[in-house]
Amino acid sequence: MSATETERRVETVDTDAGPARITWLQAREPRLVLAVGHGAGGGIESRDLRALGAALPAHGVTVALVEQPWRVAGKKVAPAPRTLDTGWRGVWPALTAPGLPVVAGGRSAGARVACRTATELGARAVLALAFPLHLPGKPEKSRADELLGAGVPTLVVQGGNDPFGRPAEFPPGEYGITEVPYGDHGFAVPKKSGLTEERAMEILTDAVTAWLTRLV
């Protein structure tokens, strides 16, 4: 199934943090749902979420792109982590409604939300894209406890030059990590690296596809 053949459906869900929105990219014969949230500085149009939405339905994975209430409301600044978690919890019943295992995921702040709530919500696993291990230049203020506390199988996909945490900075733990060489926090790669954006996204989607295939 090509990306153009993927069934697309948009659903608005009321949460205690306000209305959220789910864009469903439906697999023909789905085995599981990958629900992914965006970061604090952008929406579901990021290159990594778009790439996953285009690639995974052909492999039996329905992708649910979740827009937090603050983004749906047109606000420019993300709220506190507690409010993000509230929004995510509010969409969870809709994500589980198809009756399939749900992998919780997200990029950056969305990855933190998925890690913090995975166990309580019964997520099958966590996909952490561009996990912000620390603020740029402040490695002493680590958020590793959120990642290590996910409590379910976890895959981190991290850019090799991510200022929020390079792969080598991540502590040992019960999770896998895939590096997108030269990638920054948004998985953009410099032209001088010789790696195209298309190839960078192939590395990301191939790793995620293989990992999800092993889960079910």
N, C-alpha and C positions, 0 to 999 in steps of 0.2 A: 504493500500500500504506500503510495507516495504521500507527501505532505498535503498535496492539493486534494487527495481523496479522503483525508481524515475528517471525520464528522466533528464539527465545532459547535459547542453550545455554551451559552452564557447564563449563569444563574446568580441571582442576588440573594444573599442570606443575611437575615437580621442577627446581630450579636449584641452582647451587652456593651460593646464598644462602638456600636453603630453598624450600619449596613456594610457587609463585605461582598466581594464579587468573586465568583469562580468561573474561569474559562475552561471548559472541558474539551480536551482533544481525545476523542474516543477511539480506542482500538476496536477492530472488528470482532475479535475473540479475546477479550481481555482476561489476563491472569491476575493482575493486581493493578492498584492505583498508585501512582506517584504524585503526591501533593506537594507542590513547591511554592514557597513564599518568596517575595522579593526582598531587597535590601532597604536600608534607610534612606538611600540617595536616589532611588529609581523604582521603576515598576516592573511588570512582567515582560517588558520589551527588551530586557537585557539579553546580550548575545548568548549567554549560556542557557537561559531558560527557553529562548526561542529555538536553540539547537536541539535541546531535549524534546521539546514539543513536536519538532519536525521528525525526529529520528525514532522515538520510542514506540509510538502506536503501531508501527510495522512489526514490532517484536512482542506484541501482546500486552503492552503496558499503556493503560489510559493515563494521560497526564492531566492533572488538575492544577491550573495556574491560579494561585490565590492572591487576590488584592486586598490588603488590609483596609479596615474602615477609614483610616486617615487618608489613604491614597484615593479611595473612592470618593471621599468628601472634597478632594481637590486641595488638601493641605500640603504645604511644602516641607514641613518638618515632622519627622516621626515622633510619636509619643514615647513615654517611658516603657521599658521592657515589660513591666507588669501589664500595661494596657495592650501591648502587642500580643502577649500570651492570652489575654482575654479574648481578643479578636480571633486568634487561632483556635482556641477551644470552642468558640461559637460556631465555626464552620465545620468542625469535626463530624457532627452527625450527618451533614450533607455529604461529606467525603466518604463516609462508611456506608451510606445508603445503598450503593450498588451491591453490597454484600461480599466485597472482595478484600483481601488483605491490603492495608494502606501503608505505604512507606512515606514517612514525614520527611520533608526536605525544604531547603531554601538556600538562598545565597546571602552571605554576610549576616546582617541582623536576622534575616529569616532562618538561617542555619542555627543561630543561637536559640531562637524560639523553638525550633523543632527539637533540639537537644534537651531543652529545659522541660518540655511537656511530653516527650515520647513515652515514658513509662506510664504516666497517669492516664494517657489517652489510649494506650494499647497499640501504639504504632508497631508495625512489623519490623521496621528498621529505620535508620536515619541517613539521609544524604545531605552532607554539609558541603556546600559550594563556597569557596573563598571564605572559609571560617575566619572571623576576625580575632585571632588569638590574642592580639594586643593592639593598642593604638600605635600608629606609626611613631617610631622613636622611643617607645615606652615599653620595652619587653618585660620590665619588672611588674607591670600591671597585667598579669596573665588571666585569661578567661578559660584556661585549660580545664578547670573544674567542671564547667558546663559540658564540654565535649566528653570528658572522661565519665561524667555522670549520666550520660544518655541512657544507659542500661539496656540497650538493644544493639544488634549488629549495625555498625556505622562505617560509612565510607566518606572520607574527606577528599575533595578534589581542589587542589591549591596551585595557584600560579607560582612559578619558580622565583619570581621577583615581586611577590606580593608584600608591600610594606606593612600590612597588618599581620604578617607572619609567614615566613618562608618555610617550605616543607621541613628543612633541617632543624627548625626551631621547635617543632612539635614534640611533645614528650612521648615516651613509650606508653602504649596503652592497647586495649582490646579494640582496635579499629584499624581499618586499612586507609592508606593514603596514596593518591595518584597525583603526580606532578605534571602540570602543563608547562613545559619548558619556556622560560622567558616571560611568562604571563604575569600581568600586574593584577590588581584586585578585581578588575573587570574582565580578566583573561585576554586583554589586548596584548599583542606581541609587537615589538619594534621591527621595522622592516629590515634593519641590519642583522637581525637574528637569523634570517633565512627561512623562518617558519611563518607560513601564511596563517591568516585568521581561520581559513577553512580547515587547515590541517590541525590547528590548535583545538578547534571544536570537534574534529574527528577523534582526537585523543580523548577528549572529555566524554563524548557520547559513547565511544567504544568501551571505555572503562566502566561507565555507568550501566550500559547494556549488559556487559558480561557479569557484573556484580548482581544486578537484579535477576538475571537468569539463574544464578546460583541460589538465590533466596527461595524460589518456589519451583 
